[in-house]
Amino acid sequence: MTAFDQLDRLLAQPVSTRSRGLIRMLVGAITLLHLWPFASEALSGTTYRDRFHHPYIAALPDLPAVWYASLMIIAMIAATAMTIGLATRVATGVTFAIVAYNLALSTTHLHNNRAYLVTVLLILALAPCGTAFSVDSWLHRRRRAMTAATAPGWTLWLLRFTSAITYGASGLSKMLDPDWFGGRVTWGRVAVQEAMVRDSLLPSAIADMLLDRSFHTVAAKVIVLTELFIALGLWSKRTRTAAVIAAAGFHIAIEFSAEVQIFSFLGLAMLVAWADPSLPRLAQWRRRGPSPLPVGEVVRAVP
């Protein structure tokens, strides 16, 4: 059997859709959070056309304000249906299409975290993610008394690749940037907010440390190496638990220290892709008693 045959067999191996269903729920809620500022401003009569903007793809139709506001409302409805799993395939496809359209309307809409969201939505639109944790699956079981289905695992592997490559690309780009790797970028972010740091609840010694240029020389390297460790560590059973914990801590830390829009929430949601695809069921948790499952039990690899 050739390497290509082995890869084809791996990608075609049927696995439970439960983890993809949970990712769909989380990403749907995150999409609502992403869409809300666009929808609320559009309803108040303000769109991207009322500010400086430059078309990202000039061939896209530039809708009138009323139509644009209506499109944002449709996207919010579709994202809600996606979250609860109602007409999941259609809802996820519509959500992806409108979010991608909105992203490509103007260069001022384009941010890395939004491009990440569009990529994940595209994969979910291709994935059978409505057979678990959804109204569709509940209705299906009531009608036919069937349990959640399995599906080829290639979309799960694609979600995993997208998750890992995000950390790898971010860490590598920062390593190759002398300003980032040398600590100038992180120090600059804190220095411009010195008054806020001084007035915060942080002890004066901690505030002094955060404003010390030499501290950021070391801290920046720790950040870069952490991202690279996550990108590589997620692929091995031996290091996956540590990588997931590091990724969770990383996202929580940057959510409190930087303006990253929806990136932290999306990064945390995507960690579900590294769990056992079947995910522990409630009955399994009850059999194990009141104590939670060890982290290693939750983040097992696909067989």
C-alpha positions as semicolon CSV with decimal commas, in nm:
position;residue;x (nm);y (nm);z (nm)
1;M;0,000;0,000;0,000
2;T;0,146;0,336;-0,108
3;A;0,161;0,647;0,107
4;F;-0,119;0,800;-0,101
5;D;-0,337;0,494;-0,041
6;Q;-0,275;0,519;0,333
7;L;-0,360;0,890;0,330
8;D;-0,677;0,823;0,131
9;R;-0,777;0,551;0,374
10;L;-0,715;0,781;0,671
11;L;-0,919;1,068;0,526
12;A;-1,205;0,837;0,427
13;Q;-1,221;0,658;0,764
14;P;-1,570;0,709;0,914
15;V;-1,567;0,888;1,250
16;S;-1,838;1,029;1,472
17;T;-1,974;1,371;1,380
18;R;-2,021;1,477;1,745
19;S;-1,705;1,690;1,767
20;R;-1,790;1,863;1,438
21;G;-2,139;1,926;1,569
22;L;-2,003;2,094;1,882
23;I;-1,764;2,305;1,674
24;R;-2,059;2,410;1,458
25;M;-2,251;2,529;1,764
26;L;-1,957;2,728;1,899
27;V;-1,860;2,879;1,564
28;G;-2,223;2,973;1,497
29;A;-2,235;3,170;1,823
30;I;-1,899;3,332;1,743
31;T;-2,029;3,429;1,398
32;L;-2,324;3,605;1,563
33;L;-2,076;3,799;1,777
34;H;-1,883;3,889;1,462
35;L;-2,192;3,998;1,267
36;W;-2,358;4,202;1,541
37;P;-2,157;4,527;1,492
38;F;-2,221;4,522;1,115
39;A;-2,593;4,449;1,158
40;S;-2,652;4,704;1,436
41;E;-2,476;4,983;1,246
42;A;-2,652;4,894;0,921
43;L;-2,991;4,910;1,094
44;S;-2,905;5,254;1,229
45;G;-2,827;5,369;0,874
46;T;-2,448;5,349;0,884
47;T;-2,254;5,113;0,657
48;Y;-1,896;5,077;0,541
49;R;-1,985;5,312;0,251
50;D;-2,020;5,600;0,500
51;R;-1,653;5,570;0,598
52;F;-1,326;5,543;0,414
53;H;-1,314;5,209;0,235
54;H;-1,149;5,047;-0,062
55;P;-1,300;4,750;-0,246
56;Y;-1,116;4,427;-0,178
57;I;-1,276;4,260;-0,481
58;A;-1,404;4,530;-0,714
59;A;-1,623;4,288;-0,910
60;L;-1,853;4,228;-0,611
61;P;-2,189;4,407;-0,622
62;D;-2,202;4,713;-0,397
63;L;-2,548;4,687;-0,242
64;P;-2,763;4,987;-0,141
65;A;-2,777;5,051;0,234
66;V;-3,123;4,896;0,279
67;W;-3,023;4,578;0,095
68;Y;-2,697;4,557;0,288
69;A;-2,883;4,587;0,620
70;S;-3,126;4,315;0,507
71;L;-2,835;4,091;0,414
72;M;-2,681;4,131;0,758
73;I;-3,015;4,036;0,920
74;I;-3,037;3,728;0,697
75;A;-2,684;3,637;0,802
76;M;-2,779;3,672;1,171
77;I;-3,082;3,446;1,120
78;A;-2,873;3,191;0,930
79;A;-2,602;3,193;1,197
80;T;-2,867;3,136;1,465
81;A;-3,009;2,841;1,270
82;M;-2,656;2,711;1,225
83;T;-2,592;2,734;1,599
84;I;-2,900;2,534;1,697
85;G;-2,866;2,302;1,397
86;L;-3,189;2,381;1,214
87;A;-3,167;2,314;0,838
88;T;-2,799;2,292;0,917
89;R;-2,655;2,238;0,571
90;V;-2,842;2,534;0,419
91;A;-2,793;2,759;0,723
92;T;-2,418;2,695;0,735
93;G;-2,380;2,754;0,361
94;V;-2,574;3,082;0,373
95;T;-2,375;3,198;0,676
96;F;-2,045;3,125;0,503
97;A;-2,153;3,299;0,180
98;I;-2,266;3,622;0,348
99;V;-1,973;3,644;0,591
100;A;-1,730;3,585;0,302
101;Y;-1,909;3,846;0,089
102;N;-1,895;4,102;0,370
103;L;-1,526;4,032;0,427
104;A;-1,445;4,085;0,059
105;L;-1,647;4,407;0,023
106;S;-1,376;4,632;0,164
107;T;-1,015;4,611;0,271
108;T;-1,120;4,776;0,598
109;H;-1,321;4,460;0,677
110;L;-1,023;4,232;0,622
111;H;-0,851;4,104;0,936
112;N;-0,670;3,776;0,987
113;N;-0,918;3,654;1,249
114;R;-1,207;3,718;1,010
115;A;-1,032;3,530;0,729
116;Y;-0,985;3,245;0,978
117;L;-1,358;3,251;1,053
118;V;-1,447;3,237;0,682
119;T;-1,214;2,940;0,634
120;V;-1,373;2,750;0,924
121;L;-1,723;2,832;0,798
122;L;-1,632;2,695;0,455
123;I;-1,513;2,367;0,606
124;L;-1,826;2,339;0,819
125;A;-2,041;2,407;0,512
126;L;-1,874;2,106;0,349
127;A;-1,890;1,889;0,660
128;P;-2,184;1,679;0,781
129;C;-2,204;1,875;1,105
130;G;-2,579;1,870;1,156
131;T;-2,616;1,509;1,270
132;A;-2,521;1,581;1,631
133;F;-2,609;1,852;1,884
134;S;-2,878;1,988;1,651
135;V;-3,250;2,029;1,607
136;D;-3,211;1,834;1,281
137;S;-3,073;1,528;1,462
138;W;-3,347;1,550;1,727
139;L;-3,617;1,558;1,460
140;H;-3,444;1,278;1,274
141;R;-3,436;1,054;1,581
142;R;-3,802;1,123;1,656
143;R;-3,903;1,025;1,306
144;R;-3,674;0,728;1,245
145;A;-3,534;0,637;1,589
146;M;-3,176;0,660;1,455
147;T;-2,865;0,777;1,639
148;A;-2,617;1,037;1,521
149;A;-2,430;0,924;1,211
150;T;-2,065;0,889;1,130
151;A;-1,903;1,049;0,828
152;P;-1,565;1,042;0,651
153;G;-1,308;1,214;0,867
154;W;-1,147;1,435;0,603
155;T;-1,332;1,748;0,716
156;L;-1,223;1,684;1,075
157;W;-0,862;1,652;0,962
158;L;-0,904;1,972;0,760
159;L;-1,030;2,152;1,071
160;R;-0,730;2,020;1,263
161;F;-0,489;2,132;0,992
162;T;-0,647;2,479;0,984
163;S;-0,617;2,504;1,363
164;A;-0,252;2,398;1,373
165;I;-0,136;2,600;1,073
166;T;-0,276;2,917;1,230
167;Y;-0,041;2,886;1,527
168;G;0,250;2,782;1,305
169;A;0,208;3,071;1,060
170;S;0,168;3,322;1,342
171;G;0,470;3,197;1,534
172;L;0,693;3,173;1,227
173;S;0,604;3,521;1,101
174;K;0,680;3,669;1,445
175;M;1,009;3,479;1,462
176;L;1,117;3,626;1,128
177;D;1,017;3,978;1,234
178;P;1,306;4,137;1,431
179;D;1,072;4,387;1,596
180;W;0,839;4,114;1,719
181;F;1,102;3,859;1,820
182;G;1,308;4,130;1,987
183;G;1,016;4,244;2,202
184;R;0,969;4,590;2,053
185;V;0,611;4,523;1,940
186;T;0,481;4,391;2,273
187;W;0,665;4,661;2,469
188;G;0,520;4,930;2,241
189;R;0,166;4,805;2,299
190;V;0,208;4,832;2,674
191;A;0,407;5,157;2,669
192;V;0,133;5,352;2,488
193;Q;-0,107;5,249;2,766
194;E;0,130;5,324;3,055
195;A;-0,122;5,543;3,236
196;M;-0,385;5,269;3,218
197;V;-0,138;5,008;3,342
198;R;-0,036;5,232;3,634
199;D;-0,399;5,299;3,729
200;S;-0,501;4,932;3,711
201;L;-0,533;4,692;4,004
202;L;-0,193;4,541;3,928
203;P;0,069;4,569;4,203
204;S;0,326;4,837;4,129
205;A;0,601;4,575;4,096
206;I;0,404;4,394;3,824
207;A;0,329;4,720;3,644
208;D;0,699;4,812;3,653
209;M;0,786;4,469;3,509
210;L;0,533;4,501;3,225
211;L;0,669;4,844;3,134
212;D;1,031;4,728;3,146
213;R;1,176;4,695;2,795
214;S;1,405;4,407;2,893
215;F;1,109;4,200;3,016
216;H;0,956;4,206;2,668
217;T;1,282;4,090;2,513
218;V;1,227;3,758;2,690
219;A;0,845;3,756;2,687
220;A;0,824;3,794;2,309
221;K;1,042;3,487;2,258
222;V;0,826;3,289;2,500
223;I;0,515;3,388;2,304
224;V;0,668;3,284;1,971
225;L;0,799;2,952;2,103
226;T;0,462;2,881;2,266
227;E;0,281;2,925;1,934
228;L;0,530;2,700;1,755
229;F;0,500;2,437;2,029
230;I;0,120;2,440;1,998
231;A;0,139;2,406;1,619
232;L;0,362;2,098;1,643
233;G;0,247;1,954;1,975
234;L;-0,116;1,914;1,868
235;W;-0,015;1,645;1,618
236;S;0,134;1,402;1,871
237;K;-0,059;1,198;2,128
238;R;0,222;1,246;2,377
239;T;0,220;1,627;2,362
240;R;-0,142;1,698;2,264
241;T;-0,271;1,748;2,617
242;A;0,007;1,995;2,697
243;A;-0,048;2,174;2,364
244;V;-0,423;2,209;2,425
245;I;-0,361;2,350;2,775
246;A;-0,098;2,588;2,636
247;A;-0,335;2,702;2,360
248;A;-0,617;2,765;2,608
249;G;-0,386;2,970;2,831
250;F;-0,248;3,154;2,529
251;H;-0,593;3,260;2,409
252;I;-0,710;3,366;2,754
253;A;-0,394;3,574;2,801
254;I;-0,415;3,757;2,468
255;E;-0,786;3,824;2,514
256;F;-0,699;4,034;2,819
257;S;-0,387;4,192;2,670
258;A;-0,465;4,268;2,305
259;E;-0,749;4,365;2,071
260;V;-0,797;4,046;1,871
261;Q;-1,172;4,066;1,798
262;I;-1,309;3,708;1,778
263;F;-0,975;3,529;1,744
264;S;-0,951;3,405;2,102
265;F;-1,303;3,263;2,102
266;L;-1,252;3,099;1,763
267;G;-0,917;2,953;1,866
268;L;-1,068;2,800;2,180
269;A;-1,361;2,658;1,982
270;M;-1,128;2,498;1,729
271;L;-0,947;2,306;2,004
272;V;-1,253;2,078;2,010
273;A;-1,129;1,940;1,676
274;W;-0,847;1,771;1,866
275;A;-1,080;1,582;2,100
276;D;-1,200;1,227;2,042
277;P;-1,453;1,273;1,756
278;S;-1,720;1,085;1,951
279;L;-1,673;1,306;2,262
280;P;-1,767;1,171;2,607
281;R;-2,144;1,129;2,640
282;L;-2,330;1,239;2,954
283;A;-2,389;0,875;3,052
284;Q;-2,013;0,812;3,040
285;W;-1,948;1,108;3,269
286;R;-2,208;0,980;3,515
287;R;-2,055;0,634;3,525
288;R;-1,722;0,789;3,613
289;G;-1,867;0,965;3,915
290;P;-1,880;1,334;4,004
291;S;-1,515;1,407;3,929
292;P;-1,445;1,544;3,578
293;L;-1,262;1,344;3,317
294;P;-0,885;1,385;3,313
295;V;-0,774;1,614;3,032
296;G;-0,592;1,326;2,863
297;E;-0,920;1,134;2,834
298;V;-1,090;1,424;2,660
299;V;-0,818;1,501;2,406
300;R;-0,756;1,155;2,265
301;A;-0,651;1,123;1,904
302;V;-0,859;0,973;1,629
303;P;-0,785;0,596;1,623
